[in-house]
Amino acid sequence: MLKPKLLIALAIALLMAALSVCWLQYQQQAKNQQVQLSRVAEHLSHHLIAEPLYAAELMTFARTNSPVELLSLELLDTNGKQLVLVGESLKSSSLLAGDPKQQSPTLWHQSLSDGRLLVIRAADLPVSYVWVYWLLAAALTIWLGSQFMQRRLERLFYQIWQSIPEPHRKQEPAETEVNRLSLAVRQLATQHDVAAHQATLNLQIMQSQQKLHVEQQAEIRQQLTQSERKTLQLSRDLQCWQSLAGQAAQLPQAELAFWLAMLNRKQHQTEAPNLALQGIPQWFAQTIRTILPMWPAGILLLPDEDPDASRYQAEMDGQLMQQLLHSLLLAVKPLIDGKELLISYRLYSGARDKLQLKIQYAGKSLSARNRQVLAQGGLAEPHWEDIPFEVCRDLMQQLSAEIQIQELADLGTRLDLSIRVSGQQPLLNRRFQNLVIYDPRPCRLELWRHSLLGVSEQVVATNSLPELQAALKSRLIDTVVVHWNDEEMSDNELAELQQISSRYQLILFAPESLQQRFGTQPSGTQFISPLLLADLQDLPQPGSQFSSQQLLIVDDNPTNLSFVRAMLSGQGISIDFATTGHEALKMASHSRYQLILMDIQLPDLSGIEVTKRIRQLRHHQQTVILAFTGHALPEEAVSFRLAGMDDVMTKPLDARKIAHIMSRLRPLAETQ
C-alpha cells in the first residue's frame, strides 16, 4: 500500500494535469472562435461596402447564419458614433471600439475602407472541466474499492486462520506474508478490472449526455433562427402591403380587388392544388377576359394559341394558374414601352405533360431587385412594387412551376413559364371547314392563321377589304372573322363589312366603341378584342343558323322550271329555284337543303363544278344531290358520282320520279 503523503502528491499532480488539459482545450476553442469572427467580419465588410443602404438586413442575416453565436453587431462611424446596432445593446463594445487592434474571442473589430468600424460581440466560451470531473470520479472509485477490498480480505484471512488446526498455525511469518501478498495482488487486479470497466461506462454515459446536449442546443438554435427569419419575412410583408394600401387610390378598382384576393389567399393558403379537368383554350380565354379590366387600354394583349391544344383538356388548378399569370402580367406592366404584349401557350407531351406559357414584350428589362424577389424573396428595403413578384414566387412554388428569363438590354424581354399538367384528348372535331380572317395589321395575320387552325380545317388570311372580297368570291367560306383593335375604321369600310355580315356568318372582335358603330349583325356575333379560340368553339355549327329548306332545283330553262313547279305544287314541300351556278352557290351557302336537283349544262358554271363546291360546305355534307339532265351515258354517270352526286334523274319529271323525290324528302322532314 502507498503511503498517504505519496497518494496526496500523486492526486495533486493528476489534478494539475487535468486542469492543464482543460485550459489548453479552452485556448484552442478561443482561437477557433477568433478565426470564425475574423471570417464573419471580413465577409460582412465586403457586403457592407457594396450595399451600404441595406446594412441592417445584411447584419441581421450575418448574425442569423453565423457559425458562432453572436450577441450583437455594431456599425460605428469615424467619430465612434453608433450607426446600426443588431442584437443586444452592450456598452462594453462601445468602450473598446476606440482600440481597433484589441481583438479577443468575444470581441472583434473590423475597419471598413470608408472609415466605418464594425464591432462584433460573441458569446463567452464555456470552460469544460470534464477531465477534472472524470479524474475525481475515477480516484474516488478506486479509493472506495480499495478500502472495501482491504476490509473484505482481512475478514477472509481471519476466517481462514481460525479454521486451521492449532498445530499447523505455527508457520513462518515470511510464508504467511507471501500468501497474503499474492492474494492482495490478485484482488488488486480484479479491482483494477472492475474500476476500468466502470470508468469506461461512466465515460460513455458522459459522452452520450454531452452529445445529446449539443444536439438540443443546435435544435434550439435552429428554431430560433427560423423564428427570426419568419418574423423578418412577416415584417417585410406587412410593410409591403401597407405600402400597397397607401397606393390604393391610384390603382384600378379591378386590380385593387385582385390584390385583396391575393392577400386573403396568402392568409388562408392551402398546400395541395385543386386539380380539375378543364379545356386549355377555355381557361386561357377566361384568364385574358378577367385581366382586361386591370389592363391599360393602350396595350393589346396579343394571344398566340396552340392549335393542337384546342383539342385537349388538362387536369390542372385553373384558379391558381390564372392568378399566377395575372400576377406576372401585372408585374411587367410598368416595364412595357410598346403597344402590344404577346402571350402564348403550348402543350408539350412527354413523360409528364407540360403547359408552357410565354410572355414577350418590348420595353425595360427586369431589374436585379425584381429577379431577386422572384427567385428567393426580398432582403432589401420593402416596397409595394415587390408584391407582384413575391406573389408569383409563392404561386410558382405551390404549382411546382419553373420560369426562365431572356432579355436584350431594355429592348425586349421574354418570360417562359412551365407548369406540369395532366393532359387528355377528347374526341372533338374542328368546328369550321373554311374560315377567313381579316385584320388590317399584316404583322398579326400569321399569328391568327396559325391559332385558328385549331378550330378550322382551312384558314385564309387577309389584311384588306379587296383581298377579303376576292377570297369570298373564289372560296366557299363558312365564317368570316374580323379582328379590329385600335385602328380607325372609315364609314365605307364599316358599310362594306355590314354588307358582308348580311351574306355570311361574321364574327367581330373589336372594342366596345366600334361594336356600337357596327350595330346588330344579321348573321354574326361580337366579342371584345383580342381574338380567342374559346369564343369560336362555343359558337353553333356553321349552317345551324340558316333557314332549313327542303328542295333546291337548279336549271337555266324557264320552261323546265315552270313544269317542275306545276308538278310539285300541292306536295307540301318548300322549293327554291336557281338559274345559274353562282346563284345556286349563294343559296346553298345561306340555306340548308335536303335534296338538290342539279342541271349539268348551266350558263356560267358546270353543274359538276357547282356540286363540288357545294360539297365543301359543312352543312351540305349529307345533302342528297341528283343530276337533273336530259340524258346520261354510263361514263357520264360515273363522272357525276365522282363529283359528289348521289344519283341521276333524267328529264322530264313524271309521277314515278316525283314519288322518288318525295320518298327522299319526307323521312328527312319528319326528323326535323
Secondary structure, 3 states (H helix, E strand, C coil): CCCHHHHHHHHHHHHHHHHHHHHHHHHHHHHHHHHHHHHHHHHHHHHHHHCHHHHHHHHHHHHHCCCCCEEEEEEECCCCCEEEEEECCCHHHHHHCCCCCCCCCCEEEEECCCCCEEEEEECCCCCCCHHHHHHHHHHHHHHHHHHHHHHHHHHHHHHHHHHCCHHHHCCCHHHHHHHHHHHHHHHHHHHHHHHHHHHHHHHHHHHHHHHHHHHHHHHHHHHHHHHHHHHHHHHHHHHHHHHHHHCHHHCCHHHHHHHHHHHHHHHCCCCCCCCEEEEHHHHHHHHHHHHHHHCCCCCEEEEECCCCHHHCEEEECHHHHHHHHHHHHHHHHHHEEEEEEEEEEEEECCCCCEEEEEEEEEECCCCHHHHHHHHHCCCCCCCHHHHHHHHHHHHHHHHCCEEEEEEECCCEEEEEEEEECEEECCCCCCCEEEEEEECCCHHHHHHHHHHHCCCEEEEEEECCHHHHHHHHHHCCCCEEEEECCCCCCCHHHHHHHHHHHHHCEEEEECCHHHHHHHCCCCCEEEECCCCCHHHHHCCCCCCCCCEECCEEEECCCHHHHHHHHHHHCCCCCCEEEECCHHHHHHHHHHEECCEEEEECCCCCCCHHHHHHHHHCCHHHCCCEEEEEECCCCHHHHHHHHHHCCCEEEECCCCHHHHHHHHHHHHHHHHCC
